[in-house]
């Protein structure tokens, strides 16, 4: 019997955890959420971001070598 598989759960982390992972200030990550560069989710009165989106960010951030 074929049962439909459920999608993998989305891992949401705090803005501070995302900032630590990226080596950035939490203010930068919060600004990116406000600007719409990365989606943010209100959970229990705090903002969370998806680790999938966070892990994709380093490819989107221009470096000095790209300029």
Secondary structure, DSSP 4 states (H G I P E B T S, - for coil): ---PPPPPPP-EEEHHHHHHHHTS-HHHHHHHHHHTSS--EEETTEEEEEHHHHHHHHHHSPPGGG-
